[in-house]
């Protein structure tokens, strides 16, 4: 795939309607009493491919743990792999620490997204995962999920699709870091967040960044000063508005044009 087609694929993957969603999200508290059937995210998470009976079977293996406070770890790099996790509320970041002690953010996870896929191919988690704010998850023991997937072909198919999406996401990040300018990386990141917030019926044009500028810089391969400089430049161009961690996307078309194949 050449650079132009790589950019076009990434552009299509984050292309959304810039209008806020009209659907009002149903309440989904941090409480462990929520079931897969009642969760507002069941149209995004694993239950999306299942009928009511199958959802009940999935619900039997899901463990809903205590809420996580900001800074709490879901698991750490090299911990034994045992479960995958669905984000029910809040957000998380994944990161790796090299042998010389240098850390790098490798991903961010929002409600309805699955964490822990990096451990499937081995017996250990490749990343550490940490809560960015007060958050809650559904823990799904992988051995039980694997067994249930053999019984429910729809679940197995959907889980494979999630794995394929993770592989595609990794390829997109590689494209982002290898061939995009700092401005293109930042615009792509903001558009990607916009699309992901829209999926959970939140405004795609006005949102709070749960991560710090430093986290964004590590993820995009930029310094925190460069991230701040690009935010300022985009604001001067009246493409975004920045107020601490609140971001307003003022011109989605021009942001897309920044990363479009020219």
Long-range contacts (C-beta under 8 A, 24 or more apart in sequence): 3-175, 3-179, 4-261, 5-261, 6-175, 6-179, 7-175, 7-179, 7-180, 7-259, 7-260, 7-261, 8-260, 8-261, 9-172, 9-175, 10-172, 10-175, 10-176, 10-188, 10-259, 11-256, 11-259, 11-260, 11-261, 13-168, 13-172, 13-192, 13-195, 14-188, 14-191, 14-192, 14-194, 14-195, 15-195, 15-256, 16-194, 16-195, 16-198, 16-204, 17-198, 17-204, 18-194, 18-204, 18-205, 18-249, 18-252, 18-253, 19-204, 19-205, 20-203, 20-204, 20-205, 20-206, 21-198, 21-201, 21-202, 21-203, 21-204, 23-201, 24-201, 25-200, 25-201, 25-202, 28-88, 28-89, 28-111, 29-89, 30-67, 30-88, 30-89, 30-134, 30-135, 30-136, 32-64, 32-65, 32-66, 33-64, 34-64, 34-88, 35-59, 36-62, 36-138, 39-88, 40-200, 41-86, 41-88, 41-111, 41-112, 41-200, 44-111, 44-112, 44-113, 44-199, 44-200, 45-86, 45-112, 45-114, 45-138, 46-86, 46-114, 46-140, 46-155, 46-158, 46-159, 46-162, 48-158, 49-154, 49-155, 49-157, 49-158, 50-152, 50-154, 50-155, 54-152, 54-154, 54-155, 57-148, 57-151, 57-152, 58-148, 58-152, 58-155, 61-140, 61-141, 61-144, 61-145, 61-148, 62-138, 62-139, 62-140, 63-138, 63-139, 63-140, 63-141, 64-88, 64-136, 64-137, 64-138, 64-139, 65-136, 65-137, 65-139, 67-134, 67-135, 67-136, 68-131, 68-134, 68-135, 68-136, 68-137, 69-131, 69-134, 70-131, 70-132, 70-133, 70-134, 71-130, 71-131, 72-130, 72-131, 73-128, 73-129, 73-130, 73-131, 74-115, 74-116, 74-129, 74-130, 74-131, 74-137, 75-116, 75-125, 75-128, 75-129, 76-125, 76-128, 77-124, 77-125, 77-126, 77-127, 77-128, 78-124, 78-125, 79-124, 79-125, 80-123, 80-124, 80-125, 81-116, 81-119, 81-120, 81-122, 81-123, 81-124, 81-125, 81-142, 82-141, 82-142, 82-143, 83-116, 83-139, 83-140, 83-141, 83-142, 84-114, 84-115, 84-116, 84-117, 84-119, 84-120, 84-140, 84-142, 84-145, 85-114, 85-115, 85-116, 85-129, 85-137, 85-138, 85-139, 85-140, 86-112, 86-113, 86-114, 86-115, 86-137, 86-138, 86-140, 87-111, 87-112, 87-113, 87-114, 87-115, 87-135, 87-136, 87-137, 88-135, 88-136, 88-137, 88-138, 89-134, 89-135, 89-136, 90-131, 90-132, 90-133, 90-134, 90-135, 90-136, 90-210, 91-131, 91-132, 91-133, 91-135, 91-210, 91-211, 92-129, 92-130, 92-131, 92-132, 92-135, 93-129, 93-130, 93-132, 93-211, 93-215, 94-118, 94-127, 94-128, 94-129, 94-130, 95-127, 95-128, 95-129, 95-130, 95-218, 96-126, 96-127, 96-128, 97-128, 103-218, 104-218, 104-219, 105-211, 105-215, 105-216, 105-218, 105-219, 106-219, 107-169, 107-219, 108-132, 108-210, 108-211, 108-215, 108-219, 110-196, 110-197, 110-200, 111-200, 112-199, 112-200, 113-196, 114-162, 117-162, 117-163, 117-166, 120-163, 132-210, 132-211, 132-215, 133-210, 176-220, 177-220, 177-221, 180-259, 182-220, 182-222, 182-226, 182-230, 183-230, 183-233, 183-234, 183-258, 184-258, 184-259, 185-220, 185-221, 185-222, 186-216, 186-220, 186-222, 186-227, 186-230, 186-231, 186-234, 187-234, 187-239, 187-255, 187-256, 187-258, 187-259, 188-259, 189-216, 189-219, 189-220, 190-240, 190-247, 190-249, 190-255, 191-249, 191-252, 191-255, 191-256, 191-259, 194-249, 194-252, 204-249, 205-248, 205-249, 205-250, 205-252, 206-246, 206-247, 206-248, 206-249, 207-246, 207-247, 208-245, 208-246, 208-247, 209-245, 209-246, 209-247, 210-245
